[in-house]
Amino acid sequence: MKFVREKIVKLAEGQLGKPYVFGVELNLDDDYPKSFDCSEFVQWLFHKNGLTIPDGSKAQYDFTSLTMNPLPGDLGFFGDDKRGIYHVGMIFDDTKVIEARGYPYNKVIFRPRIAWNQFGNFKGWRSHPELIEEA
């Protein structure tokens, strides 16, 4: 599955700078979407690489499994008691997360991976069932 992870990450990198639009719904077969929201970005990346994952950050959180050894292509989530799970991003490499992020960025960006771990609302790294590495 390492090759699939690499393909997902490479496709994600090509989307940097595309606009963020809250609640946008894509045609998952579209090769050149004009905009993303956080969960639609993840769903599209996985779909384009032959993996199914639901839309919505909460549904994606529930679909994935906790991993203590996150790898590129694994997902990180934010949530709180009031809103539940509300944001998803994807590990790009050892130092960066790629995400479709709203205010103040309003586009697909890189952010430092270490910053994700330090946020109080960070709920952990999770892996798609088909990407879980054998120990």
C-alpha positions, 0 to 999 in steps of 0.5 A, a space after each residue: 500500500 506504500 505506492 497508493 500512499 505516495 500517489 495520494 500525496 502526490 495528487 494532493 500536492 497538485 491541489 495546493 492553492 485551490 480555493 476552499 468552499 465550505 460544503 462544496 460537493 464535487 463530482 468525484 470523477 472530476 480530474 480538475 476540481 475548482 475548489 474543496 472543503 476539508 472532507 471533500 478534499 480527502 474523499 476526492 483524493 482517496 476516490 481518485 486512487 481507488 479507495 472509498 471513504 465517506 464525505 464529512 469529517 465526522 463520518 471519515 473519523 468514524 470510518 478510519 482507525 486510530 494509528 500510533 505510527 501515522 504515515 503520509 496519507 493518514 488523516 488527522 482530525 479536530 473536534 470539540 464537545 460542542 461541535 464534535 469532529 469538525 475538520 480533517 487534514 492529511 499527513 503529507 510527509 514527516 513535517 507537513 499536513 496538507 488540508 483544505 482550510 477555511 478562514 483565514 487561508 481559504 485554500 488548500 495549504 501546508 501546515 506544520 505537522 507539529 502544530 497539529 499535535 499541539 492544538 487542544 482540539 486535535 483528536 489524533 491520527 487515523 488510517 484508512 482501513 485499506 492503508 493500515 500497514 502490517 506490523 
